[in-house]
Amino acid sequence: MPTDYFEMMVTSIRLTPDERRSILDKRKKQCICDICPTYRECVRTEQGAGEAERAFCTVGGSACIVNEHECLCSTCPLSREMELSFSYYCTRGSEAQQRVREVIGLR
């Protein structure tokens, strides 16, 4: 059993595309991105995108969101469950991306 988010992500590499999609769908339902002040209307209604972007902590940043306002990531049930340590995933990238940048000194 993975002990933290990064180990969980490494383990997820071995999952099938259907298994990954199922996990992402579950995370999208748990996340609170859509009530965050930084989450912009353009994300909700991205032209023809269908489902709104969510779970940035897992999938990485948004191409639409450029300005940071108050961040609710630390209050998100998904963030708590996965014991994430960063924030502003919509603008700064996923937990894994931010960890890599921190390790190589690009934070």
C-alpha positions as CSV (number, residue, x, y, z in Angstrom):
1,M,0.0,0.0,0.0
2,P,1.5,3.4,-1.0
3,T,2.3,5.6,2.0
4,D,1.8,9.0,0.4
5,Y,0.4,10.7,-2.8
6,F,3.7,10.5,-4.8
7,E,4.0,6.7,-4.1
8,M,0.3,6.4,-5.0
9,M,1.0,8.1,-8.4
10,V,3.9,5.8,-9.1
11,T,1.7,2.9,-8.4
12,S,-1.0,4.3,-10.7
13,I,1.3,4.1,-13.7
14,R,0.6,0.3,-13.7
15,L,-3.1,0.8,-13.9
16,T,-5.1,0.2,-17.1
17,P,-6.6,3.3,-18.8
18,D,-10.1,2.3,-17.5
19,E,-8.8,1.9,-14.0
20,R,-7.2,5.4,-14.2
21,R,-10.3,6.9,-15.6
22,S,-12.4,5.4,-12.8
23,I,-10.1,6.8,-10.1
24,L,-10.1,10.3,-11.8
25,D,-13.9,10.2,-12.0
26,K,-14.1,9.5,-8.3
27,R,-11.7,12.3,-7.5
28,K,-13.6,14.8,-9.6
29,K,-16.7,14.0,-7.6
30,Q,-14.9,14.6,-4.3
31,C,-13.1,17.8,-5.2
32,I,-14.4,21.3,-4.4
33,C,-12.6,23.2,-7.3
34,D,-15.9,24.6,-8.6
35,I,-16.5,26.6,-5.4
36,C,-13.0,28.0,-5.1
37,P,-12.5,31.8,-5.8
38,T,-9.6,31.0,-8.2
39,Y,-11.8,28.7,-10.3
40,R,-12.9,30.8,-13.2
41,E,-16.1,30.8,-15.2
42,C,-14.1,30.0,-18.3
43,V,-13.3,26.6,-16.7
44,R,-16.9,25.9,-16.1
45,T,-18.0,26.7,-19.6
46,E,-14.8,26.0,-21.7
47,Q,-16.1,26.2,-25.3
48,G,-17.5,22.8,-26.2
49,A,-15.4,21.1,-23.5
50,G,-18.4,19.4,-22.0
51,E,-17.5,18.5,-18.4
52,A,-15.8,21.2,-16.4
53,E,-12.1,20.8,-15.4
54,R,-11.6,19.5,-11.9
55,A,-9.2,17.6,-9.7
56,F,-6.2,19.8,-10.7
57,C,-4.2,18.2,-7.8
58,T,-4.2,15.0,-9.9
59,V,-4.4,16.1,-13.5
60,G,-2.3,19.3,-13.3
61,G,-3.0,23.0,-14.0
62,S,-5.7,24.6,-16.1
63,A,-4.9,26.3,-19.4
64,C,-7.8,28.7,-18.6
65,I,-7.0,29.9,-15.0
66,V,-4.2,32.5,-14.9
67,N,-4.9,34.6,-11.8
68,E,-4.6,33.3,-8.2
69,H,-7.1,34.4,-5.6
70,E,-8.0,32.7,-2.3
71,C,-7.1,29.0,-2.5
72,L,-9.4,26.3,-1.0
73,C,-7.1,23.3,-1.8
74,S,-6.2,22.7,1.8
75,T,-9.8,22.5,2.8
76,C,-10.7,20.0,0.1
77,P,-11.7,16.5,1.2
78,L,-9.7,15.0,-1.6
79,S,-6.6,17.0,-0.5
80,R,-7.0,15.8,3.1
81,E,-7.6,12.2,2.1
82,M,-4.5,12.1,-0.1
83,E,-2.5,14.2,2.5
84,L,-1.4,16.7,-0.2
85,S,1.1,19.4,0.8
86,F,0.9,22.0,-1.9
87,S,-1.9,24.3,-3.1
88,Y,-3.0,26.3,-6.2
89,Y,-3.0,23.1,-8.3
90,C,-5.0,24.9,-11.0
91,T,-2.2,27.3,-11.7
92,R,0.9,25.6,-10.3
93,G,0.3,22.0,-11.4
94,S,-0.5,18.7,-9.7
95,E,1.0,17.6,-6.4
96,A,3.5,15.4,-8.4
97,Q,4.5,18.3,-10.6
98,Q,5.0,20.7,-7.7
99,R,7.1,18.1,-5.8
100,V,9.4,17.6,-8.8
101,R,9.9,21.3,-9.2
102,E,10.7,21.6,-5.5
103,V,13.2,18.8,-5.7
104,I,15.0,20.3,-8.6
105,G,14.9,23.8,-7.2
106,L,12.3,25.4,-9.5
107,R,9.8,26.2,-6.9
